[in-house]
């Protein structure tokens, strides 16, 4: 059996900071980064949908709905269950919202 080594990012923590606090900090950083990535993907997909008015709109609409669904799932995993603010901030159109049913 090989021995485990503490990650270098934990070796340089502040004095008095517990291992648990360091782990919680790393988890919070990853959650924020992941939420940011999902938000940017949703923004890009919604912008593409807004700019796309001709043939192939169904595919762009599906991509936007998928990106918004992923954003909502990421938020729910983090305990952020209120969607109203997100819908308003991202200006998510109704045609996207109706496609977010159970999967």
C-alpha positions in Angstrom: 0.0 0.0 0.0 1.4 3.4 -0.9 1.4 6.3 1.4 -0.8 9.3 0.7 0.6 12.8 0.6 -1.3 16.0 1.4 -1.9 18.2 -1.7 0.5 21.1 -1.9 -2.4 23.6 -1.9 -3.1 22.4 1.7 0.5 22.6 2.8 0.5 26.4 2.5 -2.5 27.2 4.5 -2.8 30.0 7.1 -1.6 29.2 10.6 -4.4 28.0 12.8 -6.5 27.0 9.8 -7.9 23.5 10.3 -7.7 20.8 7.7 -11.5 20.8 7.5 -11.5 24.5 6.8 -9.0 24.1 4.1 -11.1 21.4 2.4 -14.2 23.5 2.7 -12.4 26.4 1.1 -11.3 24.3 -1.8 -14.8 22.9 -2.3 -16.3 26.4 -2.2 -13.7 27.6 -4.8 -14.6 24.7 -7.1 -18.3 25.3 -6.7 -17.9 28.9 -7.6 -15.8 28.1 -10.6 -18.3 25.4 -11.8 -21.2 27.8 -11.4 -19.3 30.4 -13.3 -18.7 28.0 -16.2 -22.3 27.0 -16.3 -23.4 30.6 -16.2 -21.1 31.5 -19.1 -22.4 28.6 -21.2 -26.0 29.5 -20.6 -25.3 33.2 -21.5 -23.6 32.1 -24.7 -26.4 29.7 -25.7 -29.1 32.3 -24.9 -27.2 34.9 -27.0 -27.0 32.5 -29.9 -30.7 31.8 -29.6 -31.5 35.5 -29.6 -29.4 36.0 -32.7 -30.8 33.0 -34.5 -34.2 33.5 -36.2 -34.1 31.3 -39.3 -33.6 27.7 -40.2 -32.0 25.5 -37.6 -33.5 27.5 -34.7 -34.8 24.2 -33.1 -31.3 23.0 -32.6 -30.2 26.3 -31.1 -33.3 26.3 -28.9 -32.4 22.8 -27.7 -28.8 23.8 -26.9 -30.1 26.9 -25.0 -32.5 24.7 -23.0 -29.8 22.2 -22.2 -27.4 24.9 -21.0 -30.0 26.5 -18.8 -31.0 23.1 -17.4 -27.3 22.5 -16.5 -27.1 25.9 -14.8 -30.2 25.1 -12.8 -28.9 21.7 -11.8 -25.6 23.1 -10.7 -27.4 25.8 -8.6 -29.6 23.2 -7.0 -26.7 21.0 -6.1 -25.3 24.0 -4.3 -28.5 24.6 -2.4 -29.6 27.5 -4.5 -33.2 26.6 -5.4 -34.7 29.9 -6.3 -35.0 30.2 -10.1 -36.9 33.5 -10.4 -33.8 35.7 -10.0 -31.8 33.6 -12.5 -34.6 33.7 -15.1 -34.8 37.5 -14.7 -31.1 38.1 -14.7 -30.3 35.9 -17.7 -33.6 37.0 -19.5 -34.4 33.4 -20.2 -37.3 33.3 -22.7 -40.5 31.3 -22.1 -39.7 29.1 -25.0 -36.6 27.9 -23.2 -38.4 27.5 -19.8 -41.1 25.2 -21.2 -38.4 22.8 -22.4 -36.9 22.3 -18.9 -39.2 19.5 -17.8 -38.1 16.3 -16.1 -35.2 14.5 -17.8 
